[in-house]
Amino acid sequence: MCVDYCAFHKDIVKDKYPIPNIDELLDDLHGAQMFSKLDLRSGTLQEHIQHSQTVLEILKSRQFFAKASKCIFGSNEVEYLGHIISKKGVKADSQKIIAMQNWVEHKNLKALKGFLGLIGYYMKFLQGYESIAAPLIAY
């Protein structure tokens, strides 16, 4: 049996915005020096203050409220999607590194694949990743 889905596909609403790629998001932050959880890119302190004020004014005008305990403003570094971002660049969050180091021994192939997926995500931060992971991938 063969099904022609052409008519079905033509009526599907396309995503207005593509899902962002984490590497592209992190690359976009290159050169930024001041960070907030609401406004991650600002070149100077003055720009940062202006951007933050604009964002907060828009949120307030639409009756959105941020939880103060979860907000960070004017920080030299910020945690973002498992990374620490600062004017020095992007690095893996040390808590994630500790979690990988303390991961329990893998008892089956499924657990090993889960672990390899986690460390594979951070492979650009792990010097010699290919040679370290090679015996596990061969398993």
WORA-V675019 format. One record per residue. RES is the residue in one small letter. SS is DSSP state (H for helix, E for strand, L for the rest). Layout:
res=RES ss=SS
res=RES ss=SS
This chain:
res=m ss=L
res=c ss=L
res=v ss=L
res=d ss=L
res=y ss=L
res=c ss=H
res=a ss=H
res=f ss=H
res=h ss=H
res=k ss=H
res=d ss=L
res=i ss=L
res=v ss=L
res=k ss=L
res=d ss=L
res=k ss=L
res=y ss=L
res=p ss=L
res=i ss=L
res=p ss=L
res=n ss=L
res=i ss=H
res=d ss=H
res=e ss=H
res=l ss=H
res=l ss=H
res=d ss=H
res=d ss=H
res=l ss=L
res=h ss=L
res=g ss=L
res=a ss=L
res=q ss=L
res=m ss=E
res=f ss=E
res=s ss=L
res=k ss=L
res=l ss=L
res=d ss=L
res=l ss=L
res=r ss=L
res=s ss=E
res=g ss=L
res=t ss=L
res=l ss=H
res=q ss=H
res=e ss=H
res=h ss=H
res=i ss=H
res=q ss=H
res=h ss=H
res=s ss=H
res=q ss=H
res=t ss=H
res=v ss=H
res=l ss=H
res=e ss=H
res=i ss=H
res=l ss=H
res=k ss=H
res=s ss=H
res=r ss=L
res=q ss=L
res=f ss=L
res=f ss=L
res=a ss=L
res=k ss=L
res=a ss=H
res=s ss=H
res=k ss=H
res=c ss=L
res=i ss=L
res=f ss=L
res=g ss=L
res=s ss=E
res=n ss=L
res=e ss=E
res=v ss=E
res=e ss=E
res=y ss=E
res=l ss=L
res=g ss=L
res=h ss=E
res=i ss=E
res=i ss=E
res=s ss=E
res=k ss=L
res=k ss=L
res=g ss=E
res=v ss=E
res=k ss=E
res=a ss=E
res=d ss=L
res=s ss=H
res=q ss=H
res=k ss=H
res=i ss=H
res=i ss=H
res=a ss=H
res=m ss=H
res=q ss=H
res=n ss=L
res=w ss=L
res=v ss=L
res=e ss=L
res=h ss=L
res=k ss=L
res=n ss=L
res=l ss=H
res=k ss=H
res=a ss=H
res=l ss=H
res=k ss=H
res=g ss=H
res=f ss=H
res=l ss=H
res=g ss=H
res=l ss=H
res=i ss=H
res=g ss=H
res=y ss=H
res=y ss=L
res=m ss=H
res=k ss=H
res=f ss=H
res=l ss=L
res=q ss=L
res=g ss=L
res=y ss=H
res=e ss=H
res=s ss=H
res=i ss=H
res=a ss=H
res=a ss=H
res=p ss=H
res=l ss=H
res=i ss=H
res=a ss=H
res=y ss=L
